[in-house]
Each structure stands twice: as structure tokens, then as C-alpha cells.
Amino acid sequence: FVLLFEWACPEYRTKASVFAQIPFAVGYLYTVFIAWCMSSWQSLQWVLAAPNSLFFILFFIIPESPRWLVSQGKLSKAMKSIKIAAKSNNKQLPKQISILEKAVSDEKPESLGICVLASHPILRYRLLIMSLNWIVITLCFYGLSLNSANEDLFIGMSLMAFVELVAYIITLFIMDFFGRRPVLSVCQLLAGLACVCAGFVPSSFYWIRLALALVGKMGASAAFAVVFVYTAELFPTAVRNSAIGLCSTLARIGALLAPTVASLDSVLACLPFLIMGGAAILVGALSFLLPETRGEKLSETVEEASALGGKKVEDE
């Protein structure tokens, strides 16, 4: 994702990044269809796993991000990647590139490690809030999908995949208009309120609960599309990949908790919805504390990242 994000030109960066989420929903629908066609879970595993072998060839054909190469002081490799991109798109290399090449070559690259995410106060609180968002979104994302399969597995899963696809398409058009922070917060609050409402609907009214769960899944899916872009924009180039990777890793906590939370309906029917809904409302409110990044230049240094939203705080 970070490679796509850093390679895309500014005017198409948001749409390209959100569009990259659409195959997730298409793959979800594909998985449900293949599972419906096959009765053997072993065959299903082979059919789903085999195409992943194609990813091994990507290492040899995808160029490295010039932003990252420049941040690491690898200017010659960055220029090579830029020239390949210009040739592939039948574009002339801008004259400013030669000036930039000389300017950057005279600068000492900023050496940053993942530890700066914890040591810098601004980056630390952003990482905390975004990590909570990733965990809760993943919890709702998978928890609602698992909870929808009580009545009919294939209908419930298909509907969940369909609303996920709709959510990505809607997000594609509203993120640049409304901004990252309000869209993320509203989607989290929408998902949370829908889950809480579903929790108070009697289990005998399955279709009403499913409809509310679908609204919650739509909110969680839209929030998923937002956090990828938002997280990338909140952190500087040198640690952008590390920040997204760390958030994505922590999100697996939500994925691990999802089956357990979904199974709590055997204790109390409303419990899974109340847990997921309450968590989503909490992080949705916390997201209002983050700075808006719409229209901002991608941060190359910690200082530039700290200045987002008009706040400039010195390192501790």
C-alpha cells in the first residue's frame, strides 16, 4: 500500500489508495462464491492459496519508492526509479529534478528508526489513537461478519461483502470533499451506534439485527479505507511504512478478539454488539483529536509531520 501511496501523484493519491481497497471486497465475494461451489474445505484452501504464489514475482518488477530512497540518502537509485517511471509513462523528466538532485545530494539524510514513533510526543499520541482505530475497526470488521452467519452463512456473508464494496466506492468520492478526520470519526460513530442499536433488537428479529449490522459493517469498511490513507499522511516518509506496518500488526489483536466477541452471544445475545459498538464510539470520538491532512504536502521529516494541523512541538 505504501508503495502505491508514495508513487501516486497528489491529485490522484487519495482515489488510487482507496480504490486499492475495492479488491478486498471483490475477493470477499469471490471467496463466498467459491465456498458455495465447493463442499471440501481442503480444496477451498488450495484454490484460495494458489494465486498468492504470483506475488513472488512482484519483487522483481515493482520499483522502490523514490521518496523512501531519498530519505535514506540513496539518491542515485531514486533518480533511476524516477527515470523508469517517466519512460514508462512517456513523460519528459522535469528540469527541476536536476536541481533537486544537487540540493538533496548536499544534505545529510535524516536517520530515523521505528523508535521515533514512541519517543516523539506528537507522533506518539497519533500512533496511539490510530492504533486504537485499527484494532477496533478490525474487531468490528470481522466480528460483524462472523455474527451475520447465524441464520444463513452464504446470504449473511454475501451481504457483508456487498456493503463493504459499497462503502469503499462511497469513500472514494467523499474523502477529498469532507476530509480524513470527519469521515473517519463519523464512520466510527455510525458503526458504533448501529451496533449498539442492533444489540437492543430481540434475537427473534434476525433481519432487523442483520440490517443494523450491515450498516455497522459499512461504517467499519469505510473507516478501514480511511485509516490506510490517514495513517500514511500523519507520519514522515522515513517511518511511514513502519507506522502503517505497526498499526496493521496491532490490528490483528482485533482480528484475534473477533471470534471470541462474536461467540459471546451465547452468554448474552446483545453482548457482542454492545462491545463492538461501545469501542467504535470511543475511538470515533478520540479521532477528532487528530489533525486534518487533506490537501497537505506529504511530510518528509519529523518537523513537517509535527507541524500538521498547525501544531509544532519540540522533541522531548
Secondary structure, 3 states (H helix, E strand, C coil): CHHHHHHCCHHHHHHHHHHCCHHHHHHHHHHHHHHHHCCCHHHHHHHHHHHHHHHHHHHHHCCCCHHHHHHCCCHHHHHHHHHHHHHHCCCCCCCHHHHHHHHHHCCCCCCCCCCHHHHCHHHHHHHHHHHHHHHHHHHHHHHHHHHCCCCCHHHHHHHHHHHHHHHHHHHHHHHHHHCHHHHHHHHHHHHHHHHHHHHCCCCCCHHHHHHHHHHHHHHHHHHHHHHHHHHHHHCCHHHHHHHHHHHHHHHHHHHHHHHHHHHHHHCCCCHHHHHHHHHHHHHHHHHHHCCCCCCCCCCCCHHHHHCHHHCCCCCC
